[in-house]
Amino acid sequence: MAESQKLTVREIMTKEIISRARHDKEFKQLLLENPKEAVKQVGLNVPDHVDLRVVQETGNVCYIVLPANC
């Protein structure tokens, strides 16, 4: 696989979290209400000083996230 095609750990975990949310409605609800607790269920511990936010797009709302180094 070419260097530019390698997935980052963040991309892999994001795909895993989204997949679980699609198939597990209770997990999805927890993810929206308490993201840090939800991601613990997939093996991620988010430090206290990090603010983790989860939002869900709708048919009329789309989000673009700019990286910190932008």
C-alpha positions as CSV (number, residue, x, y, z in Angstrom):
1,M,0.0,0.0,0.0
2,A,1.4,3.4,-0.9
3,E,2.3,5.8,1.9
4,S,-0.6,8.2,1.0
5,Q,-3.1,5.3,1.2
6,K,-2.2,4.1,4.7
7,L,-4.9,4.7,7.3
8,T,-4.0,6.4,10.5
9,V,-4.9,5.0,13.9
10,R,-7.5,7.8,14.2
11,E,-9.1,6.9,10.8
12,I,-9.3,3.2,11.8
13,M,-10.8,4.0,15.2
14,T,-13.2,6.5,13.6
15,K,-14.4,3.8,11.2
16,E,-14.8,1.3,14.0
17,I,-16.8,3.7,16.2
18,I,-19.1,4.7,13.3
19,S,-19.6,1.1,12.4
20,R,-20.5,0.2,16.0
21,A,-22.9,3.2,16.2
22,R,-24.7,2.1,13.1
23,H,-25.3,-1.3,14.5
24,D,-25.8,-0.6,18.3
25,K,-28.3,2.1,19.1
26,E,-27.4,2.2,22.8
27,F,-23.8,2.8,21.9
28,K,-24.8,5.6,19.5
29,Q,-26.8,7.3,22.1
30,L,-24.0,7.1,24.6
31,L,-21.6,8.4,22.0
32,L,-23.7,11.5,21.4
33,E,-24.3,12.1,25.2
34,N,-21.0,11.0,26.7
35,P,-18.4,10.5,24.0
36,K,-15.5,9.8,26.4
37,E,-17.4,7.0,28.1
38,A,-18.5,5.5,24.8
39,V,-15.0,5.4,23.3
40,K,-13.7,3.6,26.4
41,Q,-15.9,0.7,25.2
42,V,-13.7,0.4,22.1
43,G,-10.5,0.7,24.0
44,L,-9.7,4.4,23.8
45,N,-9.0,6.5,26.9
46,V,-9.3,10.2,26.3
47,P,-7.3,12.4,28.7
48,D,-9.2,14.7,31.0
49,H,-7.8,17.8,29.3
50,V,-9.1,16.8,25.9
51,D,-12.7,17.9,25.0
52,L,-14.2,15.2,22.8
53,R,-17.3,16.1,20.8
54,V,-19.5,14.0,18.6
55,V,-22.1,15.5,16.3
56,Q,-24.4,13.8,13.8
57,E,-24.9,15.2,10.4
58,T,-28.4,15.5,9.0
59,G,-29.8,15.8,5.5
60,N,-29.5,19.5,5.7
61,V,-26.4,20.0,7.9
62,C,-22.8,18.9,7.0
63,Y,-19.7,19.5,9.0
64,I,-16.1,20.2,7.9
65,V,-13.5,19.8,10.7
66,L,-10.3,21.7,10.3
67,P,-7.2,20.2,11.9
68,A,-5.4,22.1,14.7
69,N,-2.3,22.7,12.5
70,C,-4.4,24.4,9.7
